[in-house]
Amino acid sequence: GTVKTRIHVARKLLKKDLKAYDKKATSFAVVAA
């Protein structure tokens, strides 16, 4: 695809990863607290 669509898809994947990471980080913080 074009560069624009690649960036768009990459951002979507990144957002998903960040959400999953947030959940992991939050649960980890709760365990560590």
mmCIF file as Biopython writes it, N, C-alpha, C and O atoms, coordinates in Angstrom:
data_model
#
loop_
_atom_site.group_PDB
_atom_site.id
_atom_site.type_symbol
_atom_site.label_atom_id
_atom_site.label_alt_id
_atom_site.label_comp_id
_atom_site.label_asym_id
_atom_site.label_entity_id
_atom_site.label_seq_id
_atom_site.pdbx_PDB_ins_code
_atom_site.Cartn_x
_atom_site.Cartn_y
_atom_site.Cartn_z
_atom_site.occupancy
_atom_site.B_iso_or_equiv
_atom_site.auth_seq_id
_atom_site.auth_asym_id
_atom_site.pdbx_PDB_model_num
ATOM 1   N N  . GLY A ? 1  ? 0.806  -1.197 0.000  1.0 0.0 1  A 1 
ATOM 2   C CA . GLY A ? 1  ? 0.000  0.000  0.000  1.0 0.0 1  A 1 
ATOM 3   C C  . GLY A ? 1  ? 0.852  1.265  0.000  1.0 0.0 1  A 1 
ATOM 4   O O  . GLY A ? 1  ? 2.081  1.205  -0.035 1.0 0.0 1  A 1 
ATOM 5   N N  . THR A ? 2  ? 0.184  2.397  0.040  1.0 0.0 2  A 1 
ATOM 6   C CA . THR A ? 2  ? 0.906  3.656  0.067  1.0 0.0 2  A 1 
ATOM 7   C C  . THR A ? 2  ? 1.468  3.903  1.455  1.0 0.0 2  A 1 
ATOM 8   O O  . THR A ? 2  ? 1.124  3.215  2.417  1.0 0.0 2  A 1 
ATOM 9   N N  . VAL A ? 3  ? 2.328  4.884  1.539  1.0 0.0 3  A 1 
ATOM 10  C CA . VAL A ? 3  ? 2.937  5.195  2.837  1.0 0.0 3  A 1 
ATOM 11  C C  . VAL A ? 3  ? 1.865  5.635  3.829  1.0 0.0 3  A 1 
ATOM 12  O O  . VAL A ? 3  ? 1.915  5.275  5.005  1.0 0.0 3  A 1 
ATOM 13  N N  . LYS A ? 4  ? 0.896  6.415  3.351  1.0 0.0 4  A 1 
ATOM 14  C CA . LYS A ? 4  ? -0.153 6.917  4.250  1.0 0.0 4  A 1 
ATOM 15  C C  . LYS A ? 4  ? -0.931 5.770  4.885  1.0 0.0 4  A 1 
ATOM 16  O O  . LYS A ? 4  ? -1.167 5.767  6.093  1.0 0.0 4  A 1 
ATOM 17  N N  . THR A ? 5  ? -1.330 4.788  4.061  1.0 0.0 5  A 1 
ATOM 18  C CA . THR A ? 5  ? -2.105 3.680  4.621  1.0 0.0 5  A 1 
ATOM 19  C C  . THR A ? 5  ? -1.237 2.863  5.566  1.0 0.0 5  A 1 
ATOM 20  O O  . THR A ? 5  ? -1.725 2.349  6.573  1.0 0.0 5  A 1 
ATOM 21  N N  . ARG A ? 6  ? 0.048  2.742  5.245  1.0 0.0 6  A 1 
ATOM 22  C CA . ARG A ? 6  ? 0.947  1.996  6.130  1.0 0.0 6  A 1 
ATOM 23  C C  . ARG A ? 6  ? 1.023  2.669  7.488  1.0 0.0 6  A 1 
ATOM 24  O O  . ARG A ? 6  ? 0.956  2.009  8.525  1.0 0.0 6  A 1 
ATOM 25  N N  . ILE A ? 7  ? 1.164  3.994  7.473  1.0 0.0 7  A 1 
ATOM 26  C CA . ILE A ? 7  ? 1.235  4.739  8.736  1.0 0.0 7  A 1 
ATOM 27  C C  . ILE A ? 7  ? -0.078 4.585  9.496  1.0 0.0 7  A 1 
ATOM 28  O O  . ILE A ? 7  ? -0.089 4.403  10.714 1.0 0.0 7  A 1 
ATOM 29  N N  . HIS A ? 8  ? -1.194 4.662  8.753  1.0 0.0 8  A 1 
ATOM 30  C CA . HIS A ? 8  ? -2.511 4.542  9.380  1.0 0.0 8  A 1 
ATOM 31  C C  . HIS A ? 8  ? -2.653 3.189  10.070 1.0 0.0 8  A 1 
ATOM 32  O O  . HIS A ? 8  ? -3.097 3.114  11.216 1.0 0.0 8  A 1 
ATOM 33  N N  . VAL A ? 9  ? -2.275 2.123  9.371  1.0 0.0 9  A 1 
ATOM 34  C CA . VAL A ? 9  ? -2.372 0.780  9.944  1.0 0.0 9  A 1 
ATOM 35  C C  . VAL A ? 9  ? -1.426 0.645  11.132 1.0 0.0 9  A 1 
ATOM 36  O O  . VAL A ? 9  ? -1.782 0.069  12.161 1.0 0.0 9  A 1 
ATOM 37  N N  . ALA A ? 10 ? -0.218 1.181  10.978 1.0 0.0 10 A 1 
ATOM 38  C CA . ALA A ? 10 ? 0.762  1.107  12.067 1.0 0.0 10 A 1 
ATOM 39  C C  . ALA A ? 10 ? 0.229  1.806  13.308 1.0 0.0 10 A 1 
ATOM 40  O O  . ALA A ? 10 ? 0.417  1.324  14.425 1.0 0.0 10 A 1 
ATOM 41  N N  . ARG A ? 11 ? -0.433 2.939  13.117 1.0 0.0 11 A 1 
ATOM 42  C CA . ARG A ? 11 ? -0.985 3.664  14.264 1.0 0.0 11 A 1 
ATOM 43  C C  . ARG A ? 11 ? -2.080 2.849  14.941 1.0 0.0 11 A 1 
ATOM 44  O O  . ARG A ? 11 ? -2.151 2.795  16.169 1.0 0.0 11 A 1 
ATOM 45  N N  . LYS A ? 12 ? -2.931 2.216  14.142 1.0 0.0 12 A 1 
ATOM 46  C CA . LYS A ? 12 ? -4.005 1.382  14.712 1.0 0.0 12 A 1 
ATOM 47  C C  . LYS A ? 12 ? -3.400 0.264  15.553 1.0 0.0 12 A 1 
ATOM 48  O O  . LYS A ? 12 ? -3.830 0.021  16.680 1.0 0.0 12 A 1 
ATOM 49  N N  . LEU A ? 13 ? -2.392 -0.418 14.990 1.0 0.0 13 A 1 
ATOM 50  C CA . LEU A ? 13 ? -1.749 -1.507 15.723 1.0 0.0 13 A 1 
ATOM 51  C C  . LEU A ? 13 ? -1.089 -0.971 16.983 1.0 0.0 13 A 1 
ATOM 52  O O  . LEU A ? 13 ? -1.151 -1.598 18.040 1.0 0.0 13 A 1 
ATOM 53  N N  . LEU A ? 14 ? -0.459 0.188  16.867 1.0 0.0 14 A 1 
ATOM 54  C CA . LEU A ? 14 ? 0.224  0.778  18.013 1.0 0.0 14 A 1 
ATOM 55  C C  . LEU A ? 14 ? -0.785 1.094  19.115 1.0 0.0 14 A 1 
ATOM 56  O O  . LEU A ? 14 ? -0.519 0.849  20.292 1.0 0.0 14 A 1 
ATOM 57  N N  . LYS A ? 15 ? -1.934 1.634  18.739 1.0 0.0 15 A 1 
ATOM 58  C CA . LYS A ? 15 ? -2.963 1.953  19.730 1.0 0.0 15 A 1 
ATOM 59  C C  . LYS A ? 15 ? -3.414 0.688  20.446 1.0 0.0 15 A 1 
ATOM 60  O O  . LYS A ? 15 ? -3.585 0.687  21.665 1.0 0.0 15 A 1 
ATOM 61  N N  . LYS A ? 16 ? -3.608 -0.396 19.684 1.0 0.0 16 A 1 
ATOM 62  C CA . LYS A ? 16 ? -4.014 -1.667 20.296 1.0 0.0 16 A 1 
ATOM 63  C C  . LYS A ? 16 ? -2.946 -2.121 21.281 1.0 0.0 16 A 1 
ATOM 64  O O  . LYS A ? 16 ? -3.253 -2.514 22.406 1.0 0.0 16 A 1 
ATOM 65  N N  . ASP A ? 17 ? -1.686 -2.063 20.847 1.0 0.0 17 A 1 
ATOM 66  C CA . ASP A ? 17 ? -0.578 -2.480 21.701 1.0 0.0 17 A 1 
ATOM 67  C C  . ASP A ? 17 ? -0.522 -1.627 22.961 1.0 0.0 17 A 1 
ATOM 68  O O  . ASP A ? 17 ? -0.295 -2.141 24.056 1.0 0.0 17 A 1 
ATOM 69  N N  . LEU A ? 18 ? -0.729 -0.320 22.803 1.0 0.0 18 A 1 
ATOM 70  C CA . LEU A ? 18 ? -0.663 0.577  23.952 1.0 0.0 18 A 1 
ATOM 71  C C  . LEU A ? 18 ? -1.778 0.261  24.940 1.0 0.0 18 A 1 
ATOM 72  O O  . LEU A ? 18 ? -1.555 0.283  26.150 1.0 0.0 18 A 1 
ATOM 73  N N  . LYS A ? 19 ? -2.967 -0.029 24.442 1.0 0.0 19 A 1 
ATOM 74  C CA . LYS A ? 19 ? -4.082 -0.371 25.327 1.0 0.0 19 A 1 
ATOM 75  C C  . LYS A ? 19 ? -3.768 -1.647 26.090 1.0 0.0 19 A 1 
ATOM 76  O O  . LYS A ? 19 ? -3.973 -1.719 27.302 1.0 0.0 19 A 1 
ATOM 77  N N  . ALA A ? 20 ? -3.271 -2.652 25.381 1.0 0.0 20 A 1 
ATOM 78  C CA . ALA A ? 20 ? -2.916 -3.911 26.030 1.0 0.0 20 A 1 
ATOM 79  C C  . ALA A ? 20 ? -1.807 -3.671 27.044 1.0 0.0 20 A 1 
ATOM 80  O O  . ALA A ? 20 ? -1.830 -4.232 28.140 1.0 0.0 20 A 1 
ATOM 81  N N  . TYR A ? 21 ? -0.843 -2.843 26.683 1.0 0.0 21 A 1 
ATOM 82  C CA . TYR A ? 21 ? 0.268  -2.545 27.588 1.0 0.0 21 A 1 
ATOM 83  C C  . TYR A ? 21 ? -0.246 -1.814 28.824 1.0 0.0 21 A 1 
ATOM 84  O O  . TYR A ? 21 ? 0.195  -2.093 29.939 1.0 0.0 21 A 1 
ATOM 85  N N  . ASP A ? 22 ? -1.173 -0.882 28.631 1.0 0.0 22 A 1 
ATOM 86  C CA . ASP A ? 22 ? -1.748 -0.154 29.759 1.0 0.0 22 A 1 
ATOM 87  C C  . ASP A ? 22 ? -2.402 -1.117 30.740 1.0 0.0 22 A 1 
ATOM 88  O O  . ASP A ? 22 ? -2.228 -0.987 31.951 1.0 0.0 22 A 1 
ATOM 89  N N  . LYS A ? 23 ? -3.150 -2.082 30.221 1.0 0.0 23 A 1 
ATOM 90  C CA . LYS A ? 23 ? -3.812 -3.057 31.093 1.0 0.0 23 A 1 
ATOM 91  C C  . LYS A ? 23 ? -2.772 -3.846 31.872 1.0 0.0 23 A 1 
ATOM 92  O O  . LYS A ? 23 ? -2.910 -4.035 33.080 1.0 0.0 23 A 1 
ATOM 93  N N  . LYS A ? 24 ? -1.721 -4.310 31.179 1.0 0.0 24 A 1 
ATOM 94  C CA . LYS A ? 24 ? -0.664 -5.072 31.844 1.0 0.0 24 A 1 
ATOM 95  C C  . LYS A ? 24 ? 0.019  -4.216 32.898 1.0 0.0 24 A 1 
ATOM 96  O O  . LYS A ? 24 ? 0.236  -4.663 34.024 1.0 0.0 24 A 1 
ATOM 97  N N  . ALA A ? 25 ? 0.359  -2.980 32.530 1.0 0.0 25 A 1 
ATOM 98  C CA . ALA A ? 25 ? 1.061  -2.085 33.449 1.0 0.0 25 A 1 
ATOM 99  C C  . ALA A ? 25 ? 0.188  -1.782 34.662 1.0 0.0 25 A 1 
ATOM 100 O O  . ALA A ? 25 ? 0.682  -1.709 35.788 1.0 0.0 25 A 1 
ATOM 101 N N  . THR A ? 26 ? -1.107 -1.606 34.427 1.0 0.0 26 A 1 
ATOM 102 C CA . THR A ? 26 ? -2.014 -1.299 35.530 1.0 0.0 26 A 1 
ATOM 103 C C  . THR A ? 26 ? -2.110 -2.476 36.491 1.0 0.0 26 A 1 
ATOM 104 O O  . THR A ? 26 ? -2.021 -2.298 37.706 1.0 0.0 26 A 1 
ATOM 105 N N  . SER A ? 27 ? -2.290 -3.670 35.952 1.0 0.0 27 A 1 
ATOM 106 C CA . SER A ? 27 ? -2.395 -4.846 36.815 1.0 0.0 27 A 1 
ATOM 107 C C  . SER A ? 27 ? -1.075 -5.077 37.535 1.0 0.0 27 A 1 
ATOM 108 O O  . SER A ? 27 ? -1.066 -5.500 38.691 1.0 0.0 27 A 1 
ATOM 109 N N  . PHE A ? 28 ? 0.039  -4.806 36.864 1.0 0.0 28 A 1 
ATOM 110 C CA . PHE A ? 28 ? 1.351  -4.970 37.488 1.0 0.0 28 A 1 
ATOM 111 C C  . PHE A ? 28 ? 1.509  -3.972 38.627 1.0 0.0 28 A 1 
ATOM 112 O O  . PHE A ? 28 ? 2.036  -4.312 39.686 1.0 0.0 28 A 1 
ATOM 113 N N  . ALA A ? 29 ? 1.054  -2.741 38.411 1.0 0.0 29 A 1 
ATOM 114 C CA . ALA A ? 29 ? 1.145  -1.716 39.448 1.0 0.0 29 A 1 
ATOM 115 C C  . ALA A ? 29 ? 0.300  -2.113 40.652 1.0 0.0 29 A 1 
ATOM 116 O O  . ALA A ? 29 ? 0.690  -1.888 41.798 1.0 0.0 29 A 1 
ATOM 117 N N  . VAL A ? 30 ? -0.855 -2.701 40.384 1.0 0.0 30 A 1 
ATOM 118 C CA . VAL A ? 30 ? -1.730 -3.127 41.482 1.0 0.0 30 A 1 
ATOM 119 C C  . VAL A ? 30 ? -1.053 -4.229 42.281 1.0 0.0 30 A 1 
ATOM 120 O O  . VAL A ? 30 ? -1.115 -4.240 43.511 1.0 0.0 30 A 1 
ATOM 121 N N  . VAL A ? 31 ? -0.403 -5.159 41.579 1.0 0.0 31 A 1 
ATOM 122 C CA . VAL A ? 31 ? 0.289  -6.254 42.261 1.0 0.0 31 A 1 
ATOM 123 C C  . VAL A ? 31 ? 1.456  -5.710 43.072 1.0 0.0 31 A 1 
ATOM 124 O O  . VAL A ? 31 ? 1.703  -6.158 44.192 1.0 0.0 31 A 1 
ATOM 125 N N  . ALA A ? 32 ? 2.175  -4.739 42.503 1.0 0.0 32 A 1 
ATOM 126 C CA . ALA A ? 32 ? 3.365  -4.206 43.168 1.0 0.0 32 A 1 
ATOM 127 C C  . ALA A ? 32 ? 2.983  -3.328 44.357 1.0 0.0 32 A 1 
ATOM 128 O O  . ALA A ? 32 ? 3.760  -3.205 45.304 1.0 0.0 32 A 1 
ATOM 129 N N  . ALA A ? 33 ? 1.807  -2.722 44.321 1.0 0.0 33 A 1 
ATOM 130 C CA . ALA A ? 33 ? 1.400  -1.798 45.377 1.0 0.0 33 A 1 
ATOM 131 C C  . ALA A ? 33 ? 1.184  -2.515 46.710 1.0 0.0 33 A 1 
ATOM 132 O O  . ALA A ? 33 ? 0.838  -1.877 47.704 1.0 0.0 33 A 1 
#
